[in-house]
Amino acid sequence: MIDRHTIAFVSGANRGLGAQFVARLLARGAGKVYAASRGSHVQHADARVIPVTLDITDEASVANAARLADDTTLLINNAGVNHQSAFLSPLAVEHARAEIDVNFLGTLRMARAFAPILIGQRGTMINVLSVLARVSLPAMGSLCASKAAALRLTESLRAELAPRGVSVLAALPGAIDTDMSRDFDGPKLDPAFTADAVLDALLGHTGEVYIGAMAQSLAQDLMVDRAATQARILSLA
């Protein structure tokens, strides 16, 4: 539940889904929101928003953010990158390295830096992933791999942190109408709707939340017959 006692930290908060997380947290009455971005500070009229410069690929930057936001009760690891790269594309290795560094290792750096804070607050961590963590889409092969790694990370963090009073949630939306999905031709989720759906999931007791009809349908199909579902996805390539 979000209320005046909620002190949230949102990475990738300067645009898209991250900006909507900030907006929806404020609308729900959060007491403070650290809005972190790699570039210029997030400017916001609401005094509850504290801008933070953060590069999740840099250990010192992550450590500095954790020192600044040592009262965080809700960590939203939202920052991510998608180079929309197949494994045999010319820049496949470069793109895969960047996606792993941000989507997997960046989330790991943030989790390690903020874990002591969240343990002290008995707080919550949300890792924003993608339903592509569950399947392989050849046109975005390295993204799928990085998100799959981040899902395994999230599951392990949940097991490590649960005995210490910290909840860890994996958010797995379908395509969202942001710059990251600009070249995707199918239906896209509204960023505000997506942020609200993730925050609503805090009231439940599940470790994963699938957002949008496509993600929910895919999760159900994987449960029934994973091999057939993956074969169907591959046939769309």
CYANA upper distance limits for C-alpha pairs under 8 A (distance plus 0.5 A):
  1 MET  CA    200 ASP  CA      8.47
  1 MET  CA    202 LEU  CA      6.89
  1 MET  CA    203 LEU  CA      6.58
  2 ILE  CA      6 THR  CA      6.32
  2 ILE  CA     25 LEU  CA      7.64
  2 ILE  CA     28 ARG  CA      6.55
  2 ILE  CA     29 GLY  CA      7.01
  2 ILE  CA     30 ALA  CA      6.33
  3 ASP  CA     28 ARG  CA      7.09
  3 ASP  CA     29 GLY  CA      5.44
  3 ASP  CA     30 ALA  CA      5.42
  3 ASP  CA     31 GLY  CA      7.26
  4 ARG  CA     29 GLY  CA      6.03
  4 ARG  CA     30 ALA  CA      5.25
  4 ARG  CA     31 GLY  CA      4.58
  4 ARG  CA     32 LYS  CA      8.27
  5 HIS  CA     30 ALA  CA      7.18
  5 HIS  CA     31 GLY  CA      6.10
  6 THR  CA     30 ALA  CA      5.51
  6 THR  CA     31 GLY  CA      5.97
  6 THR  CA     32 LYS  CA      7.29
  6 THR  CA     72 THR  CA      8.35
  6 THR  CA     73 THR  CA      6.57
  6 THR  CA     74 LEU  CA      7.37
  7 ILE  CA     30 ALA  CA      7.01
  7 ILE  CA     31 GLY  CA      6.33
  7 ILE  CA     32 LYS  CA      5.34
  7 ILE  CA     33 VAL  CA      6.40
  7 ILE  CA     34 TYR  CA      8.29
  7 ILE  CA     71 ASP  CA      7.21
  7 ILE  CA     72 THR  CA      5.45
  7 ILE  CA     73 THR  CA      5.66
  7 ILE  CA     74 LEU  CA      6.65
  8 ALA  CA     25 LEU  CA      8.43
  8 ALA  CA     30 ALA  CA      7.93
  8 ALA  CA     32 LYS  CA      6.78
  8 ALA  CA     33 VAL  CA      5.23
  8 ALA  CA     34 TYR  CA      6.59
  8 ALA  CA     72 THR  CA      6.18
  8 ALA  CA     73 THR  CA      6.56
  8 ALA  CA     74 LEU  CA      5.08
  8 ALA  CA     75 LEU  CA      6.35
  8 ALA  CA     76 ILE  CA      7.85
  9 PHE  CA     33 VAL  CA      6.25
  9 PHE  CA     34 TYR  CA      5.06
  9 PHE  CA     35 ALA  CA      6.83
  9 PHE  CA     36 ALA  CA      7.85
  9 PHE  CA     69 ALA  CA      8.01
  9 PHE  CA     72 THR  CA      6.87
  9 PHE  CA     74 LEU  CA      6.76
  9 PHE  CA     75 LEU  CA      5.42
  9 PHE  CA     76 ILE  CA      6.48
 10 VAL  CA     18 GLY  CA      7.19
 10 VAL  CA     21 PHE  CA      7.80
 10 VAL  CA     22 VAL  CA      7.65
 10 VAL  CA     33 VAL  CA      7.80
 10 VAL  CA     34 TYR  CA      6.63
 10 VAL  CA     35 ALA  CA      5.84
 10 VAL  CA     36 ALA  CA      6.41
 10 VAL  CA     75 LEU  CA      6.88
 10 VAL  CA     76 ILE  CA      5.35
 10 VAL  CA     77 ASN  CA      6.86
 10 VAL  CA     78 ASN  CA      7.06
 11 SER  CA     18 GLY  CA      7.35
 11 SER  CA     35 ALA  CA      7.06
 11 SER  CA     36 ALA  CA      5.26
 11 SER  CA     37 SER  CA      6.61
 11 SER  CA     54 LEU  CA      8.07
 11 SER  CA     76 ILE  CA      7.03
 11 SER  CA     77 ASN  CA      6.09
 11 SER  CA     78 ASN  CA      5.74
 11 SER  CA     79 ALA  CA      5.70
 12 GLY  CA     18 GLY  CA      5.84
 12 GLY  CA     19 ALA  CA      8.33
 12 GLY  CA     35 ALA  CA      8.27
 12 GLY  CA     36 ALA  CA      6.44
 12 GLY  CA     37 SER  CA      5.47
 12 GLY  CA     38 ARG  CA      7.78
 12 GLY  CA     77 ASN  CA      8.48
 12 GLY  CA     78 ASN  CA      6.20
 12 GLY  CA     79 ALA  CA      4.70
 12 GLY  CA     80 GLY  CA      7.89
 13 ALA  CA     17 LEU  CA      8.02
 13 ALA  CA     18 GLY  CA      4.45
 13 ALA  CA     19 ALA  CA      5.28
 13 ALA  CA     20 GLN  CA      8.47
 13 ALA  CA     21 PHE  CA      8.01
 13 ALA  CA     22 VAL  CA      7.42
 13 ALA  CA     35 ALA  CA      5.79
 13 ALA  CA     36 ALA  CA      5.92
 13 ALA  CA     37 SER  CA      6.14
 13 ALA  CA     42 VAL  CA      7.74
 13 ALA  CA     78 ASN  CA      8.24
 13 ALA  CA     79 ALA  CA      8.21
 14 ASN  CA     18 GLY  CA      6.87
 14 ASN  CA     19 ALA  CA      6.00
 14 ASN  CA     35 ALA  CA      7.91
 14 ASN  CA     36 ALA  CA      7.73
 14 ASN  CA     37 SER  CA      6.21
 14 ASN  CA     41 HIS  CA      8.29
 14 ASN  CA     42 VAL  CA      6.07
 15 ARG  CA     19 ALA  CA      5.22
 15 ARG  CA     20 GLN  CA      8.19
 16 GLY  CA     20 GLN  CA      7.10
 16 GLY  CA    177 ASP  CA      8.43
 16 GLY  CA    178 THR  CA      5.87
 16 GLY  CA    179 ASP  CA      7.78
 16 GLY  CA    191 PRO  CA      7.03
 17 LEU  CA     21 PHE  CA      6.72
 17 LEU  CA     78 ASN  CA      8.30
 17 LEU  CA    178 THR  CA      7.76
 17 LEU  CA    191 PRO  CA      5.55
 17 LEU  CA    192 ALA  CA      7.61
 17 LEU  CA    194 THR  CA      8.04
 17 LEU  CA    195 ALA  CA      7.15
 18 GLY  CA     22 VAL  CA      6.99
 18 GLY  CA     78 ASN  CA      6.80
 18 GLY  CA     79 ALA  CA      8.09
 19 ALA  CA     23 ALA  CA      6.83
 20 GLN  CA     24 ARG  CA      6.43
 20 GLN  CA    191 PRO  CA      6.81
 20 GLN  CA    192 ALA  CA      5.80
 20 GLN  CA    195 ALA  CA      6.65
 21 PHE  CA     25 LEU  CA      6.46
 21 PHE  CA    192 ALA  CA      7.99
 21 PHE  CA    195 ALA  CA      5.80
 21 PHE  CA    196 ASP  CA      8.21
 22 VAL  CA     26 LEU  CA      6.78
 22 VAL  CA     33 VAL  CA      7.24
 22 VAL  CA     35 ALA  CA      7.43
 23 ALA  CA     27 ALA  CA      6.70
 24 ARG  CA     28 ARG  CA      6.64
 24 ARG  CA    192 ALA  CA      7.83
 24 ARG  CA    195 ALA  CA      7.43
 24 ARG  CA    196 ASP  CA      7.08
 25 LEU  CA     29 GLY  CA      6.97
 25 LEU  CA     30 ALA  CA      6.01
 25 LEU  CA     33 VAL  CA      8.02
 26 LEU  CA     30 ALA  CA      5.82
 26 LEU  CA     31 GLY  CA      8.31
 26 LEU  CA     32 LYS  CA      8.48
 26 LEU  CA     33 VAL  CA      8.11
 26 LEU  CA     48 ARG  CA      8.37
 31 GLY  CA     48 ARG  CA      7.01
 32 LYS  CA     48 ARG  CA      5.18
 32 LYS  CA     49 VAL  CA      6.54
 32 LYS  CA     50 ILE  CA      7.91
 33 VAL  CA     48 ARG  CA      6.56
 33 VAL  CA     49 VAL  CA      5.35
 33 VAL  CA     50 ILE  CA      6.60
 34 TYR  CA     49 VAL  CA      6.34
 34 TYR  CA     50 ILE  CA      5.16
 34 TYR  CA     51 PRO  CA      6.41
 34 TYR  CA     52 VAL  CA      6.98
 34 TYR  CA     69 ALA  CA      7.75
 35 ALA  CA     42 VAL  CA      6.92
 35 ALA  CA     49 VAL  CA      6.94
 35 ALA  CA     50 ILE  CA      6.41
 35 ALA  CA     51 PRO  CA      5.44
 35 ALA  CA     52 VAL  CA      6.36
 36 ALA  CA     41 HIS  CA      7.98
 36 ALA  CA     42 VAL  CA      7.74
 36 ALA  CA     51 PRO  CA      6.45
 36 ALA  CA     52 VAL  CA      4.93
 36 ALA  CA     53 THR  CA      6.08
 36 ALA  CA     54 LEU  CA      6.21
 37 SER  CA     41 HIS  CA      7.13
 37 SER  CA     42 VAL  CA      7.54
 37 SER  CA     51 PRO  CA      8.48
 37 SER  CA     52 VAL  CA      7.00
 37 SER  CA     53 THR  CA      5.85
 37 SER  CA     54 LEU  CA      5.84
 37 SER  CA     55 ASP  CA      7.75
 38 ARG  CA     53 THR  CA      6.11
 38 ARG  CA     54 LEU  CA      5.37
 38 ARG  CA     55 ASP  CA      5.53
 39 GLY  CA     53 THR  CA      7.26
 39 GLY  CA     54 LEU  CA      8.39
 40 SER  CA     53 THR  CA      7.69
 41 HIS  CA     51 PRO  CA      5.92
 41 HIS  CA     52 VAL  CA      6.88
 41 HIS  CA     53 THR  CA      6.80
 42 VAL  CA     51 PRO  CA      5.92
 42 VAL  CA     52 VAL  CA      8.18
 43 GLN  CA     51 PRO  CA      7.66
 44 HIS  CA     49 VAL  CA      7.02
 52 VAL  CA     65 ALA  CA      7.52
 53 THR  CA     61 SER  CA      8.35
 53 THR  CA     65 ALA  CA      8.17
 54 LEU  CA     61 SER  CA      6.18
 54 LEU  CA     62 VAL  CA      6.95
 54 LEU  CA     65 ALA  CA      7.18
 55 ASP  CA     61 SER  CA      6.29
 55 ASP  CA     62 VAL  CA      7.25
 56 ILE  CA     61 SER  CA      7.43
 56 ILE  CA     62 VAL  CA      6.33
 56 ILE  CA     79 ALA  CA      8.49
 56 ILE  CA    102 VAL  CA      7.16
 56 ILE  CA    106 GLY  CA      5.36
 56 ILE  CA    107 THR  CA      7.98
 56 ILE  CA    109 ARG  CA      7.51
 56 ILE  CA    110 MET  CA      7.50
 57 THR  CA    101 ASP  CA      6.71
 57 THR  CA    102 VAL  CA      6.54
 57 THR  CA    105 LEU  CA      7.88
 57 THR  CA    106 GLY  CA      5.89
 57 THR  CA    109 ARG  CA      8.40
 58 ASP  CA     62 VAL  CA      6.84
 59 GLU  CA     63 ALA  CA      6.62
 59 GLU  CA    109 ARG  CA      7.43
 60 ALA  CA     64 ASN  CA      6.57
 61 SER  CA     65 ALA  CA      6.75
 62 VAL  CA     66 ALA  CA      6.83
 62 VAL  CA    109 ARG  CA      7.47
 62 VAL  CA    110 MET  CA      6.86
 62 VAL  CA    113 ALA  CA      7.42
 63 ALA  CA     67 ARG  CA      6.82
 63 ALA  CA    113 ALA  CA      6.61
 64 ASN  CA     68 LEU  CA      6.73
 65 ALA  CA     69 ALA  CA      6.55
 66 ALA  CA     70 ASP  CA      6.25
 66 ALA  CA    113 ALA  CA      6.61
 66 ALA  CA    114 PHE  CA      6.44
 70 ASP  CA    114 PHE  CA      8.49
 70 ASP  CA    117 ILE  CA      6.53
 71 ASP  CA    117 ILE  CA      7.44
 71 ASP  CA    121 GLN  CA      8.18
 72 THR  CA    117 ILE  CA      7.23
 72 THR  CA    118 LEU  CA      7.34
 72 THR  CA    121 GLN  CA      8.09
 72 THR  CA    123 GLY  CA      8.29
 73 THR  CA    117 ILE  CA      8.21
 73 THR  CA    118 LEU  CA      6.41
 73 THR  CA    121 GLN  CA      6.32
 73 THR  CA    122 ARG  CA      7.79
 73 THR  CA    123 GLY  CA      5.06
 73 THR  CA    124 THR  CA      6.83
 74 LEU  CA    118 LEU  CA      8.08
 74 LEU  CA    123 GLY  CA      6.28
 74 LEU  CA    124 THR  CA      5.39
 74 LEU  CA    125 MET  CA      6.34
 74 LEU  CA    126 ILE  CA      8.14
 75 LEU  CA    114 PHE  CA      8.32
 75 LEU  CA    124 THR  CA      6.83
 75 LEU  CA    125 MET  CA      5.22
 75 LEU  CA    126 ILE  CA      6.60
 76 ILE  CA    125 MET  CA      6.52
 76 ILE  CA    126 ILE  CA      5.24
 76 ILE  CA    127 ASN  CA      6.62
 76 ILE  CA    128 VAL  CA      7.79
 77 ASN  CA    107 THR  CA      6.90
 77 ASN  CA    110 MET  CA      7.98
 77 ASN  CA    125 MET  CA      8.03
 77 ASN  CA    126 ILE  CA      6.53
 77 ASN  CA    127 ASN  CA      5.35
 77 ASN  CA    128 VAL  CA      6.49
 78 ASN  CA    127 ASN  CA      7.03
 78 ASN  CA    128 VAL  CA      5.62
 78 ASN  CA    129 LEU  CA      8.42
 79 ALA  CA    102 VAL  CA      8.01
 79 ALA  CA    103 ASN  CA      7.94
 79 ALA  CA    128 VAL  CA      8.49
 80 GLY  CA     99 GLU  CA      8.15
 80 GLY  CA    102 VAL  CA      6.44
 80 GLY  CA    103 ASN  CA      5.76
 81 VAL  CA     98 ALA  CA      8.33
 81 VAL  CA     99 GLU  CA      6.38
 81 VAL  CA    102 VAL  CA      7.15
 81 VAL  CA    103 ASN  CA      7.19
 81 VAL  CA    180 MET  CA      7.72
 82 ASN  CA     99 GLU  CA      7.11
 82 ASN  CA    140 MET  CA      8.46
 82 ASN  CA    143 LEU  CA      6.45
 82 ASN  CA    180 MET  CA      6.68
 83 HIS  CA     95 HIS  CA      6.56
 83 HIS  CA     99 GLU  CA      7.99
 83 HIS  CA    140 MET  CA      8.15
 83 HIS  CA    143 LEU  CA      7.84
 84 GLN  CA    139 ALA  CA      6.98
 84 GLN  CA    140 MET  CA      5.20
 84 GLN  CA    141 GLY  CA      8.31
 84 GLN  CA    142 SER  CA      8.36
 84 GLN  CA    143 LEU  CA      7.47
 85 SER  CA     89 SER  CA      6.99
 85 SER  CA     91 LEU  CA      8.23
 85 SER  CA     92 ALA  CA      6.66
 85 SER  CA     95 HIS  CA      7.31
 85 SER  CA     96 ALA  CA      8.42
 85 SER  CA    139 ALA  CA      6.48
 85 SER  CA    140 MET  CA      5.40
 85 SER  CA    141 GLY  CA      6.86
 85 SER  CA    142 SER  CA      6.86
 85 SER  CA    143 LEU  CA      7.96
 86 ALA  CA     92 ALA  CA      6.96
 86 ALA  CA    138 PRO  CA      6.22
 86 ALA  CA    139 ALA  CA      5.23
 86 ALA  CA    140 MET  CA      5.76
 86 ALA  CA    141 GLY  CA      5.54
 86 ALA  CA    142 SER  CA      7.14
 87 PHE  CA     92 ALA  CA      5.69
 87 PHE  CA     93 VAL  CA      8.12
 87 PHE  CA    138 PRO  CA      8.06
 87 PHE  CA    141 GLY  CA      6.41
 87 PHE  CA    142 SER  CA      7.03
 88 LEU  CA     92 ALA  CA      6.68
 91 LEU  CA     95 HIS  CA      6.51
 92 ALA  CA     96 ALA  CA      6.42
 92 ALA  CA    142 SER  CA      8.11
 93 VAL  CA     97 ARG  CA      6.55
 94 GLU  CA     98 ALA  CA      6.87
 95 HIS  CA     99 GLU  CA      6.69
 95 HIS  CA    142 SER  CA      7.86
 96 ALA  CA    100 ILE  CA      6.56
 96 ALA  CA    142 SER  CA      5.60
 96 ALA  CA    143 LEU  CA      7.75
 96 ALA  CA    146 SER  CA      8.24
 97 ARG  CA    101 ASP  CA      6.57
 98 ALA  CA    102 VAL  CA      6.77
 99 GLU  CA    103 ASN  CA      6.01
 99 GLU  CA    104 PHE  CA      7.95
 99 GLU  CA    142 SER  CA      7.62
 99 GLU  CA    143 LEU  CA      6.86
 99 GLU  CA    146 SER  CA      6.61
100 ILE  CA    104 PHE  CA      5.53
100 ILE  CA    105 LEU  CA      6.66
100 ILE  CA    146 SER  CA      5.59
101 ASP  CA    105 LEU  CA      5.34
101 ASP  CA    106 GLY  CA      6.31
102 VAL  CA    106 GLY  CA      4.99
102 VAL  CA    107 THR  CA      7.51
103 ASN  CA    107 THR  CA      6.66
103 ASN  CA    146 SER  CA      6.44
103 ASN  CA    147 LYS  CA      6.95
103 ASN  CA    150 ALA  CA      7.14
104 PHE  CA    108 LEU  CA      6.76
104 PHE  CA    146 SER  CA      6.36
104 PHE  CA    147 LYS  CA      7.42
104 PHE  CA    149 ALA  CA      6.68
104 PHE  CA    150 ALA  CA      5.36
104 PHE  CA    153 LEU  CA      8.21
105 LEU  CA    109 ARG  CA      6.56
106 GLY  CA    110 MET  CA      6.77
107 THR  CA    111 ALA  CA      6.56
107 THR  CA    127 ASN  CA      8.02
107 THR  CA    150 ALA  CA      7.84
108 LEU  CA    112 ARG  CA      6.63
108 LEU  CA    153 LEU  CA      7.92
109 ARG  CA    113 ALA  CA      6.68
110 MET  CA    114 PHE  CA      6.50
111 ALA  CA    115 ALA  CA      6.10
112 ARG  CA    116 PRO  CA      8.31
114 PHE  CA    118 LEU  CA      6.68
115 ALA  CA    119 ILE  CA      6.49
116 PRO  CA    120 GLY  CA      6.72
117 ILE  CA    121 GLN  CA      6.78
118 LEU  CA    122 ARG  CA      6.03
118 LEU  CA    123 GLY  CA      5.16
118 LEU  CA    124 THR  CA      7.17
118 LEU  CA    125 MET  CA      8.40
118 LEU  CA    166 VAL  CA      6.94
119 ILE  CA    123 GLY  CA      6.99
119 ILE  CA    161 LEU  CA      8.19
119 ILE  CA    164 ARG  CA      6.59
119 ILE  CA    165 GLY  CA      6.83
119 ILE  CA    166 VAL  CA      6.46
122 ARG  CA    164 ARG  CA      7.96
122 ARG  CA    165 GLY  CA      5.44
122 ARG  CA    166 VAL  CA      5.67
123 GLY  CA    165 GLY  CA      7.73
123 GLY  CA    166 VAL  CA      5.69
123 GLY  CA    167 SER  CA      7.19
124 THR  CA    166 VAL  CA      5.95
124 THR  CA    167 SER  CA      5.21
124 THR  CA    168 VAL  CA      6.36
124 THR  CA    169 LEU  CA      8.26
125 MET  CA    166 VAL  CA      7.93
125 MET  CA    167 SER  CA      6.72
125 MET  CA    168 VAL  CA      5.24
125 MET  CA    169 LEU  CA      6.73
126 ILE  CA    168 VAL  CA      6.35
126 ILE  CA    169 LEU  CA      5.25
126 ILE  CA    170 ALA  CA      6.50
126 ILE  CA    171 ALA  CA      7.47
127 ASN  CA    154 THR  CA      7.53
127 ASN  CA    168 VAL  CA      8.10
127 ASN  CA    169 LEU  CA      6.73
127 ASN  CA    170 ALA  CA      5.57
127 ASN  CA    171 ALA  CA      6.64
128 VAL  CA    170 ALA  CA      6.69
128 VAL  CA    171 ALA  CA      5.33
128 VAL  CA    172 LEU  CA      7.11
129 LEU  CA    133 ALA  CA      7.48
129 LEU  CA    147 LYS  CA      6.46
129 LEU  CA    150 ALA  CA      7.66
129 LEU  CA    151 LEU  CA      7.65
129 LEU  CA    170 ALA  CA      7.14
129 LEU  CA    171 ALA  CA      6.15
129 LEU  CA    172 LEU  CA      5.68
129 LEU  CA    173 PRO  CA      7.75
130 SER  CA    147 LYS  CA      7.12
130 SER  CA    171 ALA  CA      7.49
130 SER  CA    172 LEU  CA      4.71
130 SER  CA    173 PRO  CA      5.62
130 SER  CA    174 GLY  CA      6.79
130 SER  CA    175 ALA  CA      8.44
131 VAL  CA    135 VAL  CA      7.89
131 VAL  CA    172 LEU  CA      5.19
131 VAL  CA    173 PRO  CA      6.07
131 VAL  CA    174 GLY  CA      6.19
131 VAL  CA    210 TYR  CA      7.71
131 VAL  CA    215 ALA  CA      6.29
131 VAL  CA    218 LEU  CA      8.48
131 VAL  CA    219 ALA  CA      8.40
132 LEU  CA    136 SER  CA      7.07
132 LEU  CA    137 LEU  CA      7.72
132 LEU  CA    143 LEU  CA      8.38
132 LEU  CA    144 CYS  CA      5.77
132 LEU  CA    147 LYS  CA      7.36
132 LEU  CA    148 ALA  CA      7.96
132 LEU  CA    172 LEU  CA      8.47
132 LEU  CA    174 GLY  CA      8.31
133 ALA  CA    144 CYS  CA      5.90
133 ALA  CA    145 ALA  CA      7.55
133 ALA  CA    146 SER  CA      8.19
133 ALA  CA    147 LYS  CA      5.13
133 ALA  CA    148 ALA  CA      4.55
133 ALA  CA    149 ALA  CA      8.18
133 ALA  CA    150 ALA  CA      8.31
133 ALA  CA    151 LEU  CA      7.01
133 ALA  CA    172 LEU  CA      8.26
134 ARG  CA    144 CYS  CA      8.33
134 ARG  CA    148 ALA  CA      6.95
134 ARG  CA    219 ALA  CA      8.46
135 VAL  CA    144 CYS  CA      7.52
135 VAL  CA    230 GLN  CA      6.74
135 VAL  CA    233 ILE  CA      8.27
136 SER  CA    140 MET  CA      8.43
136 SER  CA    141 GLY  CA      6.84
136 SER  CA    144 CYS  CA      6.34
136 SER  CA    145 ALA  CA      8.21
136 SER  CA    230 GLN  CA      7.64
136 SER  CA    233 ILE  CA      8.02
136 SER  CA    234 LEU  CA      7.84
137 LEU  CA    141 GLY  CA      6.19
137 LEU  CA    144 CYS  CA      7.29
137 LEU  CA    233 ILE  CA      7.27
137 LEU  CA    234 LEU  CA      7.01
137 LEU  CA    237 ALA  CA      7.79
138 PRO  CA    234 LEU  CA      7.62
138 PRO  CA    237 ALA  CA      6.99
139 ALA  CA    237 ALA  CA      7.48
140 MET  CA    144 CYS  CA      6.81
141 GLY  CA    145 ALA  CA      6.82
142 SER  CA    146 SER  CA      6.66
143 LEU  CA    147 LYS  CA      6.62
144 CYS  CA    148 ALA  CA      6.46
145 ALA  CA    149 ALA  CA      6.70
146 SER  CA    150 ALA  CA      6.75
147 LYS  CA    151 LEU  CA      6.65
148 ALA  CA    152 ARG  CA      6.92
149 ALA  CA    153 LEU  CA      6.69
150 ALA  CA    154 THR  CA      6.56
151 LEU  CA    155 GLU  CA      6.75
151 LEU  CA    170 ALA  CA      7.58
152 ARG  CA    156 SER  CA      6.79
153 LEU  CA    157 LEU  CA      6.58
154 THR  CA    158 ARG  CA      6.59
154 THR  CA    168 VAL  CA      7.51
154 THR  CA    169 LEU  CA      7.99
154 THR  CA    170 ALA  CA      7.04
155 GLU  CA    159 ALA  CA      6.97
156 SER  CA    160 GLU  CA      6.73
157 LEU  CA    161 LEU  CA      6.36
157 LEU  CA    168 VAL  CA      7.53
158 ARG  CA    162 ALA  CA      6.19
158 ARG  CA    166 VAL  CA      8.32
158 ARG  CA    167 SER  CA      7.10
158 ARG  CA    168 VAL  CA      5.57
158 ARG  CA    169 LEU  CA      8.24
158 ARG  CA    207 GLY  CA      8.43
159 ALA  CA    163 PRO  CA      8.05
160 GLU  CA    164 ARG  CA      8.28
161 LEU  CA    165 GLY  CA      7.08
161 LEU  CA    166 VAL  CA      5.77
161 LEU  CA    167 SER  CA      7.51
161 LEU  CA    168 VAL  CA      8.17
162 ALA  CA    166 VAL  CA      5.68
162 ALA  CA    167 SER  CA      6.43
162 ALA  CA    168 VAL  CA      8.26
168 VAL  CA    207 GLY  CA      7.11
169 LEU  CA    206 THR  CA      8.09
169 LEU  CA    207 GLY  CA      5.38
169 LEU  CA    208 GLU  CA      6.19
169 LEU  CA    209 VAL  CA      8.07
170 ALA  CA    207 GLY  CA      6.68
170 ALA  CA    208 GLU  CA      5.21
170 ALA  CA    209 VAL  CA      6.89
171 ALA  CA    198 VAL  CA      6.93
171 ALA  CA    208 GLU  CA      6.46
171 ALA  CA    209 VAL  CA      5.60
171 ALA  CA    210 TYR  CA      6.86
171 ALA  CA    211 ILE  CA      7.93
172 LEU  CA    208 GLU  CA      7.73
172 LEU  CA    209 VAL  CA      6.50
172 LEU  CA    210 TYR  CA      5.36
172 LEU  CA    211 ILE  CA      6.68
172 LEU  CA    215 ALA  CA      7.74
173 PRO  CA    194 THR  CA      7.89
173 PRO  CA    209 VAL  CA      8.43
173 PRO  CA    210 TYR  CA      6.05
173 PRO  CA    211 ILE  CA      4.86
173 PRO  CA    212 GLY  CA      6.85
173 PRO  CA    215 ALA  CA      6.48
174 GLY  CA    188 LYS  CA      7.79
174 GLY  CA    189 LEU  CA      7.56
174 GLY  CA    210 TYR  CA      8.42
174 GLY  CA    211 ILE  CA      6.98
174 GLY  CA    212 GLY  CA      6.72
174 GLY  CA    214 MET  CA      6.71
174 GLY  CA    215 ALA  CA      5.58
175 ALA  CA    181 SER  CA      6.91
175 ALA  CA    184 PHE  CA      8.26
175 ALA  CA    187 PRO  CA      7.86
175 ALA  CA    188 LYS  CA      5.56
175 ALA  CA    189 LEU  CA      6.65
176 ILE  CA    181 SER  CA      6.94
176 ILE  CA    188 LYS  CA      5.31
176 ILE  CA    189 LEU  CA      4.91
176 ILE  CA    190 ASP  CA      6.69
176 ILE  CA    191 PRO  CA      6.71
176 ILE  CA    194 THR  CA      8.28
177 ASP  CA    181 SER  CA      6.79
177 ASP  CA    182 ARG  CA      7.69
177 ASP  CA    188 LYS  CA      5.63
177 ASP  CA    189 LEU  CA      6.20
177 ASP  CA    190 ASP  CA      6.31
177 ASP  CA    191 PRO  CA      6.91
178 THR  CA    182 ARG  CA      6.88
178 THR  CA    191 PRO  CA      7.86
189 LEU  CA    193 PHE  CA      7.64
189 LEU  CA    194 THR  CA      7.11
189 LEU  CA    212 GLY  CA      7.32
190 ASP  CA    194 THR  CA      6.69
191 PRO  CA    195 ALA  CA      6.67
192 ALA  CA    196 ASP  CA      6.70
193 PHE  CA    197 ALA  CA      6.62
194 THR  CA    198 VAL  CA      6.78
194 THR  CA    211 ILE  CA      7.25
194 THR  CA    212 GLY  CA      8.43
195 ALA  CA    199 LEU  CA      6.78
196 ASP  CA    200 ASP  CA      6.46
197 ALA  CA    201 ALA  CA      6.84
197 ALA  CA    211 ILE  CA      7.26
198 VAL  CA    202 LEU  CA      7.68
198 VAL  CA    209 VAL  CA      7.67
198 VAL  CA    211 ILE  CA      8.14
199 LEU  CA    203 LEU  CA      8.45
200 ASP  CA    204 GLY  CA      8.29
201 ALA  CA    205 HIS  CA      8.48
201 ALA  CA    206 THR  CA      8.34
201 ALA  CA    209 VAL  CA      7.19
210 TYR  CA    215 ALA  CA      6.07
210 TYR  CA    216 GLN  CA      5.83
210 TYR  CA    219 ALA  CA      7.97
211 ILE  CA    215 ALA  CA      6.37
211 ILE  CA    216 GLN  CA      6.94
212 GLY  CA    216 GLN  CA      6.68
213 ALA  CA    217 SER  CA      6.43
214 MET  CA    218 LEU  CA      6.57
215 ALA  CA    219 ALA  CA      6.63
216 GLN  CA    220 GLN  CA      6.78
217 SER  CA    221 ASP  CA      6.67
218 LEU  CA    222 LEU  CA      6.61
218 LEU  CA    229 THR  CA      8.25
219 ALA  CA    223 MET  CA      6.82
220 GLN  CA    224 VAL  CA      6.95
221 ASP  CA    225 ASP  CA      6.55
221 ASP  CA    226 ARG  CA      7.36
221 ASP  CA    229 THR  CA      6.70
222 LEU  CA    226 ARG  CA      4.69
222 LEU  CA    227 ALA  CA      8.27
222 LEU  CA    229 THR  CA      6.45
222 LEU  CA    230 GLN  CA      8.35
225 ASP  CA    229 THR  CA      6.70
226 ARG  CA    230 GLN  CA      6.58
227 ALA  CA    231 ALA  CA      6.63
228 ALA  CA    232 ARG  CA      6.67
229 THR  CA    233 ILE  CA      6.85
230 GLN  CA    234 LEU  CA      6.68
231 ALA  CA    235 SER  CA      6.68
232 ARG  CA    236 LEU  CA      7.28
233 ILE  CA    237 ALA  CA      7.82
